[in-house]
């Protein structure tokens, strides 16, 4: 069973993320360190929301069909 790992940074202000999460836009588009563009459900980033917003480095792991396996904040 193979999986793929993508690393990326996120810097979204609190009020902007709230608009995404509340339905104005249900997805967040990120660019990985190697230049790929990924679209994630905003709900996947919700656990990382603070008063400042969603900020930091993340590692996304997907399975061989590109289905979500895990997302973790790494910095």
Backbone as numpy.savetxt, mean C-alpha at the origin, in Angstrom:
# Nx Ny Nz CAx CAy CAz Cx Cy Cz
5.41 -23.26 -4.42 4.56 -22.08 -4.42 5.45 -20.83 -4.42
5.41 -20.11 -5.50 6.22 -18.91 -5.62 5.45 -17.68 -5.19
6.18 -16.72 -4.68 5.56 -15.44 -4.36 6.49 -14.34 -4.85
5.93 -13.17 -5.01 6.70 -12.00 -5.42 6.64 -10.97 -4.31
7.74 -10.25 -4.16 7.83 -9.22 -3.13 8.10 -7.88 -3.80
7.37 -6.86 -3.37 7.53 -5.51 -3.89 7.79 -4.56 -2.73
8.78 -3.69 -2.89 9.10 -2.68 -1.89 8.72 -1.31 -2.42
8.13 -0.48 -1.55 7.74 0.86 -1.96 7.61 1.76 -0.74
7.60 3.06 -1.02 7.41 4.07 0.02 6.05 4.71 -0.17
5.45 5.12 0.95 4.15 5.80 0.92 4.26 7.05 1.78
3.68 8.13 1.30 3.62 9.38 2.05 2.31 10.06 1.69
1.25 9.71 2.43 -0.09 10.23 2.16 -0.56 10.96 3.42
-0.90 12.23 3.29 -1.41 12.99 4.42 -2.72 12.39 4.93
-2.99 12.60 6.20 -4.17 12.02 6.86 -5.46 12.34 6.11
-5.70 13.63 5.81 -6.98 13.99 5.18 -7.11 13.44 3.76
-6.01 13.29 3.06 -6.05 12.70 1.72 -6.38 11.21 1.83
-5.75 10.52 2.78 -6.05 9.10 2.94 -7.49 8.88 3.36
-8.02 9.72 4.23 -9.42 9.59 4.65 -10.35 9.69 3.46
-10.03 10.54 2.49 -10.85 10.64 1.27 -10.82 9.32 0.51
-9.62 8.73 0.41 -9.50 7.44 -0.28 -10.30 6.38 0.45
-10.12 6.31 1.76 -10.72 5.23 2.52 -12.24 5.37 2.60
-12.72 6.59 2.61 -14.17 6.81 2.74 -14.92 6.58 1.44
-14.20 6.32 0.36 -14.89 5.97 -0.87 -14.68 6.91 -2.03
-14.09 8.08 -1.80 -13.83 8.99 -2.91 -12.93 8.29 -3.93
-12.01 7.53 -3.45 -11.18 6.66 -4.28 -10.84 5.46 -3.41
-11.21 4.29 -3.85 -11.03 3.12 -3.00 -9.67 2.46 -3.16
-8.86 2.96 -4.09 -7.54 2.38 -4.30 -6.45 3.42 -4.17
-5.26 2.93 -3.90 -4.06 3.77 -3.82 -3.07 3.21 -4.83
-2.48 4.07 -5.63 -1.49 3.66 -6.62 -0.11 4.01 -6.09
0.79 3.03 -6.10 2.16 3.24 -5.64 3.13 2.81 -6.73
4.34 3.36 -6.65 5.40 2.94 -7.57 6.45 2.21 -6.74
6.76 0.99 -7.15 7.73 0.19 -6.42 9.14 0.71 -6.66
10.08 0.24 -5.85 11.47 0.65 -5.99 12.04 0.33 -7.36
11.53 -0.72 -8.01 12.05 -1.06 -9.34 11.18 -0.52 -10.47
10.30 0.44 -10.17 9.58 1.17 -11.20 8.22 0.64 -11.61
7.77 -0.45 -11.01 6.44 -0.97 -11.34 5.36 -0.14 -10.64
4.23 0.01 -11.29 3.09 0.70 -10.70 2.11 -0.35 -10.20
1.75 -0.25 -8.92 0.81 -1.18 -8.32 -0.41 -0.42 -7.80
-1.55 -1.05 -7.89 -2.79 -0.49 -7.36 -3.24 -1.37 -6.19
-3.39 -0.75 -5.02 -3.78 -1.48 -3.81 -5.11 -0.96 -3.30
-5.93 -1.81 -2.73 -7.12 -1.31 -2.03 -6.67 -0.42 -0.87
-7.28 0.73 -0.71 -6.92 1.63 0.39 -7.06 0.93 1.74
-7.97 -0.01 1.83 -8.19 -0.71 3.10 -6.96 -1.47 3.55
-6.07 -1.87 2.64 -4.84 -2.58 3.02 -3.88 -1.68 3.78
-3.97 -0.37 3.56 -3.08 0.57 4.25 -3.69 1.13 5.53
-4.96 0.89 5.74 -5.66 1.42 6.91 -4.99 1.11 8.24
-4.46 -0.11 8.46 -3.82 -0.39 9.75 -2.60 0.49 10.05
-2.06 1.14 9.02 -0.85 1.94 9.18 -1.14 3.44 9.27
-2.42 3.79 9.36 -2.82 5.20 9.43 -2.56 5.77 10.82
-1.88 6.91 10.87 -1.66 7.64 12.12 -2.23 9.04 11.95
-2.03 9.87 12.95 -2.49 11.26 12.86 -1.79 12.01 11.74
-0.63 11.53 11.33 0.12 12.17 10.24 -0.28 11.63 8.87
-0.97 10.53 8.86 -1.34 9.89 7.60 -0.71 8.52 7.51
-0.44 8.09 6.28 0.25 6.82 6.05 1.61 7.17 5.47
2.65 6.86 6.22 4.00 7.22 5.79 4.95 6.08 6.14
5.88 5.80 5.25 6.89 4.80 5.54 7.21 3.90 4.36
8.02 2.90 4.68 8.42 1.89 3.70 7.60 0.63 3.94
7.24 -0.02 2.85 6.38 -1.20 2.94 6.90 -2.32 2.05
6.56 -3.55 2.46 6.86 -4.73 1.67 5.54 -5.45 1.40
5.21 -5.58 0.13 3.99 -6.27 -0.31 4.40 -7.63 -0.87
3.75 -8.68 -0.39 3.99 -10.02 -0.92 2.70 -10.51 -1.56
2.83 -11.02 -2.80 1.69 -11.57 -3.53 2.02 -13.00 -3.96
0.99 -13.79 -4.22 1.22 -15.16 -4.66 1.46 -15.20 -6.17
1.57 -16.40 -6.72 1.90 -16.54 -8.14 0.81 -16.02 -9.07
-0.42 -15.85 -8.55 -1.50 -15.23 -9.34 -1.65 -13.74 -9.02
-0.64 -13.18 -8.36 -0.64 -11.76 -7.96 -1.75 -11.41 -6.98
-2.17 -12.40 -6.20 -3.15 -12.14 -5.15 -2.43 -11.78 -3.86
-3.02 -10.88 -3.13 -2.45 -10.37 -1.89 -2.14 -11.51 -0.92
-0.93 -11.48 -0.36 -0.57 -12.39 0.73 -0.33 -11.60 2.01
0.51 -10.54 1.93 0.79 -9.76 3.13 1.32 -8.38 2.78
1.14 -7.48 3.72 1.70 -6.14 3.62 2.27 -5.81 4.99
3.53 -5.42 5.02 4.11 -5.06 6.30 4.92 -3.78 6.17
4.88 -2.99 7.22 5.68 -1.76 7.25 7.08 -2.14 7.71
8.07 -1.70 6.95 9.46 -2.06 7.25 10.31 -0.87 7.65
9.72 0.30 7.69 10.49 1.46 8.10 9.72 2.73 7.96
